[in-house]
Amino acid sequence: MNHLESLEKLYSAVVGDVLDKMGHRSQSLSSRVKALTPTRRVSGRIFTAKAVEVDYVPEEPYKLEMAAIDTMKEDDVLVVDAGHNYECSFWGELLSTACMAKGVRGIVMSTCTRDLWALEQMDFPVFGIGVTPADSLGRIDVVSIGEPIEIDGVKMKNGDLILGDHDGVVAIPAEVADEAIQLALEKVSGEDTVREELAAGVPVAEVFEKHGIL
């Protein structure tokens, strides 16, 4: 199964539903993490980074942030645990440009971006918690890349999958990706049938009893 192609056919809610049924009930990021750009869909393979609050300018500013971008491969999505920091901007136009050149699919982060005037003209999805002009320099700094992280109780590691859209963001552990994606594809097909029956006026309870989908 080509996971990345299959993710293109899915949406976050249906993936979250099947993960719930599989017993993975902590895979959806909170509503604070949402699309900040007109490109409101992202999917791909997770590459992690962790940033922490600082009150000094590092001797080698942006060192690991740049290393993450230079290390990522095509179809990766940068996922950054920044502790829900609203005080500064981690991302912007130039870093998005660098990622697009490599085929990186987007960024999901628990902090802010800036340069929306430019990002709104680019086909690069940026998911985060807000917007501010304040730079991250001397405010937050990346302390690790490629190591397991946790955002809103969702544990993520390199190689896991991520899907973000209008509803929010869900992460799929690599070890259950085959099953989760297959079940999600089947659920989408079932929802199509349910939609047709509901549109035809069949009672909701009857449809749910028949299909178990709502």
N, C-alpha and C positions, 0 to 999 in steps of 0.2 A: 504494500500500500504506500502510495506517495502521500505522506502526511501533509506536505505543504499545499499540494493541489487540492486535497480534500478539505483543508481548512478554508479554502476560498469559497466553498459551497455552504459553509456553516455560519452560524452566528453565536454570539456569546451566551445567550440565554439557553439555547438548546444544549450547548456543551456543558454549561453549568448544571442543567437538569440531569444529564446522564451521569456526570461525575457524582452528583448527590446520591443517585441510586446505586452507584458503585461503592459508596461509602467514603468518598473523598469530598467531604462537605465544607472544606475550607480552601476553596480554590478560586473564589471570586474576590477581587480587590474591592475596597470600599468605594462608595459613590464619589468620594473626593477625587479619585483618579479618573479623569475623563479626557475626551478628545479636546485639544485646545486649538486645533487647526481645521480648516475645511475638509481636509482629507481625514475622514473620521473612521477609518478602518485600518487595522494593522494585524498581521499574522506572520508567524515565523518561528525561528529557533532562538531560544533565549541565550543571551550572553549577559552575565551579571556584573554589577559594580555596586560598591557600597561607599557612600559619602557621609561624612560626619561634620557637625558644626565646629568651626575653629574661630579663634579671635586673633589670628596672626597671619601674615603672608608667608606661605611656605618658601623654603629656599629654592625649590624647583616647582614653581606653580604649574598647575594643570598636568603634572607629569603622568599620573595614572589615568587621568581622563583621556589624554592623547594616546596613551598606550592601549586603552580599551578600543578606541576607534581604529587604531592601526592593526590591532590583533583580530578584530572581527572579520568574518567572512560573509560572502554573499548569502542572503536569506536570513541572516541573524537579525534579532531585535535587541537593542540595548535596554536592559531593565535595571533601573537604579533605585536602590534603597537609600533615601536621603532623610529618613526620619520625619517626613511630612514637614519640611522646612519651607515656610512661606516668606522668609526674609530676603531671599536672593534668587537669582536666576542661574540655573545650571546649564541651560541650553540656549541655542540661538541659530541664526542663519548660517554662519560659516561652518559650524559643526555638522549641520544638516547637509550642507553641500558636500562635505568630505564623505559623509556616510552614503549619500546617493551615488557618488562616484564609484563606491565599492559594491553597490548592490545591497547594502544594509537596508532593511525594510522599515525601520522606524525606531522610536524610543518611547518607553513607558517609564515614568519616574514619579517618586513621591516628593517632588519639589516643583519649582517654577521654570518657566521659559521667558524669553524676551524676543525681540525682533519679529513680532507678529506681522508687522507691515510687510516683511519679506516672506515669512513662512506661509502666509496666506496665499502667496503666489506660487508656492512650491508644492510638488506632489510628494510630500514627505510627512507622514503622520507623526504628530507629537502629542503624546498623552501625558498629562501631569495634573497638578493641583491648582495652578494659578499663573499669573503673569506679573512680572515686576521688572523695572529697568535695572535694579541693583545687581551688579556682577557677583559671581560666586567667590572671586578672589578675596581671600582673607575672611570669608564667611562660612563656606563649606568646602571640603576637600575630599577627594576620593582616596580611600585608605586600602582598598582591595579590589581586584577584578578577577572574574572567573571563579569566585568562591560562592558557596551557598549564601543566599540572602532570604530575608523575610519582610514582606510588606503586608500590613493589615492581617497578619496571621497566616498569610499564604507563603509557604516555603517554596523557593525556586532555586534551581541550579542550572548550570550550563547544559544545553541539550534538551531541556524541557521545551514544551511548545507554549505559545501565547497567542491569544485571539482577543482583539479589542475592536469595539464598534460603538454605535450610538448608545447602547445600553451599559457599556462598561468593559471591564477587562477580566478574563478568566485565564488561568494557567493550567496546563495539562502535564502531569508528571510523565516523563519519557517512558517509564516502565509500564504505564497503562495506556499509552497513546493509541496503540492498535485497536484495543477494545473500545475505548472511549470514542474515537472517531467513527468507528463502524456503527456503534449504537446511535451516535448523533445523526449520522446519515440516514439511518433507518427511521429515527424519530422525525426528521424533516419530511421524509416521504409520508409518514403517517399523519403528520400535521396537514399536509396538502389534502389528504382525503377528508380529515375532520373539517377543514375549512370549507370544502365543497358541500358537505352535509349540513353544516351550520348555515351556510348561505342559502341552502334550499329550504330552511325552516325546520329542520329536525330538532326536537327539544335537546337542550344542552345535556341534561341528565342522561338521556338515551344515548347520545353520542359518546359521552364519557364512559358509560357502562360498556359500550361496544368496543371502544378503542383504548380506553385508559389514558387518554391524552386530553389535556385542556390548557 
